[in-house]
């Protein structure tokens, strides 16, 4: 064998990335500036691997009018992995056998989940219990009773680790199984008053988050968190909620996801019952005790979350657009978007432009910060 035989030929194809390398690159892609879940998925579909997508991202951003774009540095991801190791957190991607199958139904399913605790709990049937932070004494008693009885009936109780109804539900469900979905990093114990409860859930149940390790929760993170609370569960039960509250956002997410919504009625003069009474008026199942929840679920027969949809086929590269055509398409998209979210399919129908041309334009506008996506992939104008 000659020296030449030992040296790789320049004509040899590059070795494919290892699963670890690809996962690392996917985290970098998702953590890169202005890359949301939809853009992340499109870049992967167009470029095949995360490494290829990372290499292409600066040029994609430049074409969108964002010069000098830099992808997430490798050191940021290494620091996140070190923090996860210190916190005994595990990373579940959508291909992991323990990734919750129910979330794969969602168009905006989190590509990654950090978890602390026992992820096997995610394979059990789940019900979400949510409600007011400033819960009444009667509301917290109701939450504890529902969580205890539903847990004894075999359900895992999911909630958001907030004060009030969430905390009461988690505490009552600790012996039978509970999942806390966090708005910040899974290692960030918030609010401080629930620190001990959060640690107990990590030891006896499960804490999960799609956010980066160490991220402090901000107001915009909570609505995103709510879609995971409802998405994990067969039904969402609202115990107490004001007319405008995060619990009603969770209920709306549940409806959008095809889950059932149930609510506990309250006194008409109590503002904390305004939201739940509205839900019942609009068709939510009235809940007085756990038996009402079990009966409603039983009436659905052997309902289980549908099997995950097959991944969409890779996008075909759009025809080369001139700068004038690109500007015209961007203006057309922005002129049809406003503060109220619109479904992408509806936008494409209104534009009367082939989806293969619209998709890269949406990526460009999202990277440029001119449009944003709400839960369910709905589009709205940012400026």
N, C-alpha and C positions, 0 to 999 in steps of 0.2 A: 504494500500500500504506500503510495507516494504522499509527500507533504500536501499535495493538492487535494488528495482524497480526504485529508483531515480538515481542510478549510471549507466552510460553507460557500457554495457558489453563489454569486450575485443573482443567478437566475432562479435559485430556490425560493419558493414562496415563504413569507415570514411565518413563524410558528403562531398558531392561534393563541389568544390570551388564555391563561389558566382561569378557572372559576374564581379564584381569589383576586386575581388581577382585574377581572371584569367587574366583580362586585365593588372593588375599590374605585374603579373608574366610573361606575354608575353612581356611586355616592358623590364623587366629585361633580359629575354632570348635574345631579339633582340639587346640589348645594351651590351651584354657580348662580351668579346674579341674574335675576329676572327669568330663570328657568323654572316654570311651574310644572305641574304634573303633565298637562297636555303637551307642552313644548318638549318635555323630557321624552314622552312616548313617541312623538313625531320624529325627533332627532334620532332615536334608536331605530325606528322603522326605516328612516331614510338612509342611515349610514351603517346599519348592521351591528356594530358593536359600540360600546360606550367610548372606547378609545378613539375610534374613528369620529364619533360625534364630537368629542372634546377637541379634536384637531380641527374640525370644521367650524366649531362654534364662533371663534373670533371673526371669521369671514362672514358667517351668517349675521352676526351682530353688526359688522361694518356695513353690509348691504342694507341693514335696517336703520342705518343712520347713527349707530353707536360706535364711534371710533375708539381705538385703544382698549378694546374689551379684553379682559383677562378672566380665564376660567378659575374656578376655585383652586387655590394652591394645594398641592399634595400635603403640605404640613398641617393644614386645617383638618383634613380627614384623618391623618395620623393622630392628631391630638384628640379628635372625637373618639377614635378607637381606643386610645389609652384611657380616656375618661370612662368609656363603657366597661373596659376591663376592671377598672378600679371600683365601679359601681355594681359589678357582677351582672351587667346587662347583656342580653343576647340580641342579635340582629336577625330579623325574619324578612326575607324578600318574598315576592309573590310566587316564586318557585319552591319555597321552603315547604316541606310537608306539614309544618305546624302553622303556617300562615292561615288565618281564618277564612274558610271558603266563602262565607257569607259576604265578605268585603269584596271578593272578586266580581260580584254582581255589579259593583259600582263603576261608573264611567271614570270617576276620579279616585279609584282605589289607591291608597298610599303605596308607592313602590317599595318602601321599607317601613318596618315597625321595630322600634327598640322596645324590649320587654324586660321586666324584672319580676321574677317569681316563677310560677309553674305554667309554661305555655300550653301544656296538655289540656288545660281548662278551656282553651278556645275551641276544642272539638265538641264540647257539650252544648245543648240548647240554651239560649240566652234570652233574657228579657231585660229591657232597660227601664229603670225607674229614675225619673228626674223631677225637679221642682224648685220651689223658691229657696233662695238663700236665707231670707228673713222669715223662715217658716214658722207657722204657729205651733203651739204645743200639740194641738189636735193633728196637724199635718205631719209632724215628726212621728207621732204615735202610729198614724196610718202607714207611713213609709216603713217603719220598723215591722209592723204586722204583715204588710204585703211582702217585704223582702224575706222575712222568716218563713212564711207559709209557701211562697213560691220556691224558695230554696229547698224546703223539705219535699216539695213536689218534683224536684229534680232539675230545676232551672238555675243557671248562673245569673246573678244579678249584676247588670252593667250600669255604671253611673259615672259622673264626672269629677268626683272628689272635691266638690265645692262644699261650703258650709251649708247647714240646713238639711233639706230633704236628701241630697246626695250622701252626706255623711251618715245620716240615720240609716239609709238603705244599705250602705257598705258595711256598717258596723253590725247590723242584724244578720247580714248574709255571710259574715266571715266564717262561721262554722260549716257552711254548705257550699260556698264558692262565690267569689265576687271579682269583677274586673273594673279597674279604675282607668278611664281614658283621660290622659293629661294634656293640657293645652301647651305647656312648655316641655322642656326636656324631661325624660323619664326619671332622671336623677335629681330633678328640682322639686322639692317638696313644698307645694303651694296649695292652699294658703297655710301660713305657719301654724295656725291652730289645729290643722289636721296632720301635723307631722307624725305624731305617734300612730294615727290611723293609717297613714300612707305606708309606714314601715311594717305595720301588721299585714296590710294587704300584700306587700312585697314578699312577706314570709309565708302567708297562708293562701293567697290568691294570686293576682297578677296586676301589675301596672303596665300600661302601654302608652306609646306616643310615636307619632310620625316625625316629630321635630328633632333637631340635632341635640345631642347631649349638651347639657349645661345651659340651654336656651331659657331665659327668663320669660314667662308667659306675658303677652301683651294683649290688649283688647281684641285685635284682629285675629288672634289665634283661636279664640273660643268658638266662634261660629264654625271654623274649619274642624275643630275638635268634635263638635256636635254631630257632624255627619257620620263620624266613626261610631259614636255611641249608638245612634239609631241603626247604622248599617250592620253592626254586629248581631242585632237582635231580631227575633221574630216579631216582636211588638214593643212599642214604647208606651209606658204608662206615666202620665203626668199627674202628680199628686196635688201640688199647688203651683200656680203661676199667675203673674199679673198679665194684663192685656197685652203689654209689650215686654217680652222677656226672652231670655235665651232658651228657656224650656219650650216655648212655642216655636222657636227656630228648629229645635230638635224634632218636634212633632211634624213640622213642615218637611224637614228632611226625610223623616220616616215615610210620609205620604209619597214624596217624590221617588223614594226607593222601592215603593210597593210593599212597605211594611204596614202593620196594623197600628192604629193609634187609639189609645184608651185614656180615660181621664176620671179622676175622682171629683165628684161635685162638691161645691162649697156654698156657703151662705151668700146670697146676692149682695149683701152690704159689705162683704170682705173683699178688698181689692186684690188680695192674694188668690182669690178664687175666680176672678174675672176671666182669666185666660182659660182655665179648665172648663168653666161653664160655657164659654164660647165654643170650645172644641166639641163638647157634648151637643150643643145646639146645631153644630155643623156636621154631626154624624159620627163623632167618636163614640166608642163603646163606653157606657157608664160603668164605673167600677166602684163597688162598695166593699168588696173583700176579695181575697185571692181566688175564691171559687169563680167569681165573675170572669177573671182573666183566663183561668183554665177552661171554663166553658166556652168562651169566645174562641180560644185557640183550638179547642176540640172540634168546634163546628167547621173548622177549616179542613178537617180530615187529616190525612197523613201529610200535611204540608211541610215541605222542607225547602230551604233556599235552593233555587235552581242551580244546576251545574254551571261553573264559570263559562262565560262565552268564549269561543275561540278567539285568539288574538287577531286583530284586524290585519289584512294583508299589507305588506309593505307598500308605502305610497310610491307611485310612479313619479319620477322627476318631472316637474312642470316644465313646459316649454320656456325657453329663455325669454325673459321680458325686458323690454327697453326701460330706461329710467322713466320715460314719460308714461309708459303703460303702468309701471309700478306705482308711480305717484298717483295716477288716476284711480287705480284699484284701491290704494290706501284711502284716498279721499272718499270713494264710494262706500267703503266699509265704515269709516268713521261717521259719515253722514247718516248712516242707518242705525248707529248705536247711540245710546244715551245712558243715563244713570240706571235705568231699569234693565235688568238682565234679559237677554234674548237667547233662545236656543240657536246653536250653530247651524243646524239644519235649516231652520227658518231663515236665518241670515243668508245662507247660500241660495235658497229659493228666491228671496227678495232681490238678490244681486243678479240672478240669472247668469251666473258665471260658473264654469265647471269647478267642482270641489278641488280638483288637483291644482288649480290655479289659486284658489282661495286659501288653502291650507298653509302654504309657505308664507303668504302675506300676513296671515294671522300670527304666525310665529314671529315674523319681523316686528309687527306692531306690539306684540306682547313683550318682546325683548326691549323695544324702544320705550316701554312703559305707558303706551297710549291706550291700551285696552287691558282689561283684567278678567279673570274667570272666577265665577262663584261656584258653589257646590253644584255638582251635576253638569259641569262644563258650560254653564250659561255665561254669555259674554256681555260685558258692559264697557262703556267708554270711561277712561280714567281721568281725562283732562276736561 
